[in-house]
Amino acid sequence: MLSDVMEDYLKAIYQIQSTSGPPVSTSAIAEYLDKTPPTVTSMLGKLEERGLVAREKYKGVELTEEGETVALEVLRHHRLLESYLAEHLDYSWSEVHEEADALEHHISEEFERRVADALGNPTVDPHGDPIPSADLAPLEHDETDVLSDHDVGDYVVVTRVSDRDEEELEYLEAAGITPGTALEVTDVAPFGMVTVRTEGGDEQSLPDTVASSIRVKELEPDPDGTNGEVRTT
């Protein structure tokens, strides 16, 4: 049996590894989990002893096949719970992350199966994050980029939003920026603000830190310039 903390570390390594690739540095894990580097180093040693991570001196760690399977299972629990809380218990998308964090380590496989069945076996959670399948197959590479990488005149559709900041999620929901929303980038300020026009015609200015947490896919604008279709080339 792994402790909740060990599972949290494996999930964090998977999350970082999926966006920046392996190996994952001690400092990156420390920042993600808000831990000190010595604390992280100590835990990585324990995970290595159990065969869950492989460490490369001075570079960082990479999940082993077993470690990745554990991380995917915890992610599946977390994202199914977020979906259930939002759909059946009337939680807002800004509230579900903390609740799911508390519950994800303590549900049985039967409970997981029943939650998935009750939801109709969804493939994404309320924030657009992919839900690992029941067989815990590795997730496909995310071929999106972040909103802050786009220039004025670009049309994009929101695919995923980070679930780690409750206030940020509340702001984005009020602004109408959720997965599936089409946006036009109307201004990129040199001091770190990205302004977008939503489908309703409203403009919202987002700090670069917020725009960097929004994953998008580029759209091809329609002839009238009001919306678009997903670019296929």
C-alpha positions, 0 to 999 in steps of 0.5 A: 500500500502506498501512502496518500503523500506518495500517490500525490507525488506520483500524480504531480510528477505525471502532470509535470512530465506530461507538459514538459517531458522527463526528467522532472527536476526536484525544484519543479516538484517542490514548486508544484507541491509547495514543498522544500527541495530536501523534503522532495529529495527524501520522498523521491528516494522512497519512491525509487526504492519501490521502483516507482521512479527512475532517478538520473543524477543532477537531472531529475526523475521519470516515472517507471511503468508501474509509477505511471500506472499508479499516477493514472489511477489516482488521476482517474479517481480525481477527475471522475470525482470532480465530474460527479461533484459538478454534475450530481452534487451541484458543486461549481467547477471552482470547488471540485478540485479540493474535494476530489483531492481529499477523496481520490485516495480513498475510493474502491474500484467498485465505487470508481466503476459506479461513478463512471457508469452514473456519469456515462463514462465521460472522457473529460472532467469539468475543466477539460482534462482527459480522464484516464480510461478504466484500463489505465492506458497512457493518455494521448499527447496533448496537441494544444498550446497555451493562450499566452502563446497566441498573437493578435488576430488568432482564433482559438477554442478553449480545451482545458483550464487549470483546476488548481486556483479557485479564484482564477476559475471563478473569474474565468467562469464569470468571464464566460471562458470555459472549455468549448468557448471560442475566443479571438485574441484582440490585444497582447500587451508588452507588460503581460496582459492578453485581451480576448473577445468571447463568443458573446462579443465581450472583451476580457483582459487576462494576466499572462499567468492566467492566459498561460493556464488556459490550453487552446486549439487554433481555429480557422475564422469563418468568412464573416470573421465571427467564429471558426472551425478547428484547423486541420492542417 
